[in-house]
Amino acid sequence: MPNTPNRIAAGGVVGRCLAGSLAGASIYKATGNNALIGALLGSAVALGSTFGSYYLRRFVVAKTDIFDPYIGAIEDAVVAGAGAVLIISA
């Protein structure tokens, strides 16, 4: 979207890392493990996936010449599907 800030802008990265920390800490604590380790892992995974998905999307758009919002819709569908599978399998 033209008015949406870039996902690798500082505010977006911080928000994603905080959300990853909360999710990681919650999952680790629920399984009887150290919440701090879960928070650190969750934040690291959020950081890596933020930049990885950003550059992967740019690469796919450049190589396929498919309109970026279509790639974004596919990306969203893949993430939602993966989330649903993780919830069901948990």
C-alpha positions in Angstrom: 0.0 0.0 0.0 1.4 3.4 -0.9 0.6 5.0 2.5 1.8 2.1 4.6 5.2 2.6 6.2 8.0 0.2 5.1 8.2 -2.9 7.3 11.9 -2.4 7.8 11.4 1.2 9.1 12.6 1.5 12.8 9.1 1.7 14.3 7.8 -1.3 12.4 10.9 -3.4 13.3 10.6 -2.4 17.0 6.9 -3.3 17.1 7.6 -6.7 15.4 10.4 -7.5 17.8 8.3 -6.6 20.8 5.4 -8.8 19.5 7.9 -11.6 18.9 9.3 -11.2 22.4 5.8 -11.4 24.0 4.9 -14.5 21.9 8.2 -16.2 22.6 8.0 -15.5 26.3 4.4 -16.7 26.5 5.1 -19.9 24.7 8.3 -20.7 26.7 6.6 -19.9 30.0 3.5 -22.0 29.2 5.8 -25.0 28.5 7.7 -24.5 31.8 10.8 -22.9 30.4 12.6 -19.6 31.0 10.4 -16.7 29.7 13.5 -14.6 29.1 15.0 -17.1 26.7 11.7 -17.3 24.9 11.5 -13.5 24.7 15.0 -13.3 23.2 14.4 -16.1 20.7 11.0 -14.6 19.7 12.5 -11.2 19.1 15.4 -12.7 17.1 13.0 -14.7 14.9 10.8 -11.6 14.4 13.8 -9.5 13.4 15.1 -12.2 11.0 11.7 -12.9 9.4 11.0 -9.1 9.0 14.1 -8.6 6.9 14.0 -12.0 5.2 10.4 -11.6 4.1 11.0 -8.0 3.0 14.0 -8.9 0.7 12.3 -12.1 -0.5 9.2 -10.1 -1.6 11.3 -7.5 -3.3 13.3 -10.3 -5.1 10.1 -12.1 -6.3 8.5 -8.8 -7.5 11.7 -8.0 -9.5 12.0 -11.4 -11.0 8.4 -12.1 -11.9 7.1 -8.6 -12.8 3.9 -9.5 -10.8 2.2 -6.4 -9.3 3.5 -6.0 -5.8 0.1 -6.0 -4.1 -0.6 -9.4 -5.6 2.6 -10.8 -4.1 1.6 -9.2 -0.8 -1.8 -11.0 -0.9 0.0 -14.3 -1.6 2.4 -13.5 1.3 -0.5 -12.8 3.6 -2.3 -16.0 2.7 0.9 -18.1 3.3 1.4 -16.5 6.7 -2.2 -16.9 7.7 -2.1 -20.6 6.5 1.1 -21.3 8.4 -0.4 -19.7 11.5 -3.5 -21.8 11.3 -1.4 -25.0 10.9 0.6 -24.1 13.9 -2.5 -23.4 16.0 -4.1 -26.7 15.0 -0.9 -28.7 15.6 -0.2 -27.1 19.0 
